Amino acid sequence: MVKIGVYIKAELENVTDLRPVSDYEWHFKIQCSSCHETDENWITINAQDEVEVPGSKATANLVMKCKFCRRTSSASFEGSTGSYSIDQVRQFVKLAVLDCRGLEPVDFDPRDGWLAEGAESGTKFEDIDLTEKDWAEYDEKAGEPVGISGIEVDFRKEK
């Protein structure tokens, strides 16, 4: 069992509290811990999904079999999802922790389903699409442009 923190860093322009929606579909590239092969497909994990782990009484948010060595592995989110505030710009911030058994995430594609708020106005921005790794809008209440760019991802082993 390895706990992996999913960290992001981004440039925020006049927005804060960037976070995924509660039923967010996380998209990862996954590497098998046994044979070290990486699946070329994006694997979707939702913290709301519960799947039985074969041969166990446990459940997980993801159960998959490696295409290469056929080993079964699983992953589950632990705790709540974090957010990224404008005060943390240029710093990696932990968004989530995955309890990984037999696999490790090696890449993350943010896609759509993000929320943020206007830094000055508190305007709610919903269903932000980060597929292109950036987003721009206009905050009518504050009378200023808002945006997210320069998204970077890091994975760190947690204690």
C-alpha positions in Angstrom: 0.0 0.0 0.0 1.4 3.4 -1.1 -0.4 6.7 -0.5 0.2 9.1 -3.3 -0.6 12.8 -3.1 -1.9 14.5 -6.2 -0.4 18.1 -6.3 -1.1 20.9 -8.7 0.5 24.3 -9.3 -1.1 27.0 -11.5 -1.2 30.7 -12.3 -4.5 32.2 -11.1 -5.7 35.5 -12.4 -8.3 37.1 -10.2 -9.8 33.8 -9.1 -9.2 31.6 -6.0 -10.3 28.3 -4.4 -9.8 26.2 -7.6 -11.2 22.8 -6.9 -12.9 19.8 -8.6 -16.6 19.3 -8.2 -17.7 16.7 -5.6 -18.4 14.0 -8.2 -15.3 14.8 -10.3 -14.0 12.2 -12.8 -10.2 12.1 -12.2 -8.3 11.1 -15.3 -4.9 9.4 -14.7 -2.2 7.5 -16.6 -1.5 4.5 -14.5 1.7 2.5 -14.1 1.6 -1.1 -12.8 3.8 -1.5 -9.7 4.6 -5.1 -10.6 5.8 -4.9 -14.2 6.3 -1.1 -14.4 4.3 -0.8 -17.6 2.1 2.2 -18.1 -1.3 1.9 -19.7 -1.6 4.2 -22.7 -5.2 4.9 -22.0 -6.5 7.5 -19.5 -8.1 5.7 -16.5 -11.0 7.4 -14.8 -11.5 7.3 -11.1 -14.5 8.8 -9.2 -14.4 9.0 -5.4 -18.1 8.3 -5.3 -17.7 4.9 -7.0 -17.3 1.8 -4.9 -16.1 -1.4 -6.5 -15.5 -4.7 -4.7 -11.8 -5.9 -4.7 -11.7 -9.5 -5.9 -10.8 -12.0 -3.2 -11.3 -9.5 -0.5 -14.1 -7.9 1.6 -12.7 -4.5 0.8 -13.9 -1.9 -1.8 -12.0 0.6 -3.8 -12.8 3.5 -6.1 -10.9 1.7 -8.9 -10.1 -1.9 -9.5 -8.2 -2.8 -12.6 -6.1 -5.7 -14.1 -2.8 -4.8 -15.8 -2.9 -5.5 -19.5 0.7 -6.7 -19.4 1.2 -8.9 -16.3 -2.5 -9.5 -15.5 -2.1 -8.4 -11.8 -5.1 -6.9 -10.2 -4.6 -3.5 -8.5 -6.8 -0.9 -6.8 -6.9 2.7 -5.7 -9.1 4.7 -3.3 -9.3 8.3 -2.5 -8.6 9.2 1.2 -10.1 12.2 3.0 -11.5 15.2 1.3 -10.4 17.1 -1.8 -8.4 20.2 -1.3 -8.5 23.5 -3.2 -5.9 25.9 -4.7 -6.1 29.5 -3.6 -4.6 32.6 -5.1 -2.3 32.9 -2.0 -0.6 29.7 -3.1 0.3 30.6 -6.6 3.6 29.1 -7.8 3.5 26.5 -5.1 2.5 22.8 -5.4 -0.7 22.2 -3.3 -2.1 18.8 -2.5 -5.6 18.3 -4.0 -6.1 14.6 -3.1 -4.5 11.5 -1.7 -4.8 8.1 -3.4 -4.3 4.8 -1.4 -2.7 2.7 -4.2 -2.3 -1.0 -4.1 -0.3 -2.4 -7.1 -0.4 0.8 -9.2 0.8 4.4 -9.2 -0.5 7.4 -11.1 2.1 8.9 -13.4 0.1 11.7 -15.2 -3.1 13.6 -14.6 -5.4 15.3 -17.1 -7.6 17.9 -15.4 -10.3 18.1 -18.1 -13.6 19.6 -17.1 -15.6 19.8 -13.8 -13.7 22.5 -11.8 -15.0 25.3 -9.6 -13.5 28.6 -8.6 -14.5 32.0 -7.2 -13.7 35.6 -8.1 -10.8 36.7 -5.8 -12.4 40.1 -5.1 -16.1 39.6 -6.1 -16.8 36.1 -4.8 -18.5 35.3 -8.2 -18.9 31.6 -8.6 -17.4 30.1 -11.7 -18.8 26.5 -12.3 -17.9 23.8 -14.8 -14.5 25.2 -15.6 -12.9 23.2 -18.4 -9.1 22.7 -18.0 -8.7 20.3 -20.9 -6.4 22.8 -22.7 -4.6 23.4 -19.3 -5.9 27.0 -19.3 -9.2 28.9 -18.9 -10.2 32.5 -19.4 -13.5 34.3 -18.5 -14.7 37.7 -17.5 -15.9 38.6 -14.0 -18.9 41.0 -14.6 -19.2 41.8 -10.9 -15.5 42.8 -10.5 -15.2 44.2 -14.0 -12.0 42.3 -14.7 -10.7 39.3 -16.6 -10.2 36.0 -14.8 -8.1 33.0 -15.8 -6.2 29.9 -14.9 -3.0 28.9 -16.8 0.3 27.1 -16.5 -1.1 24.0 -14.7 1.6 21.5 -13.5 1.1 18.2 -11.7 3.2 16.4 -9.3 2.8 13.1 -7.4 4.3 12.6 -4.0 4.5 9.7 -1.6 2.6 10.5 1.6 3.1 9.1 5.1 
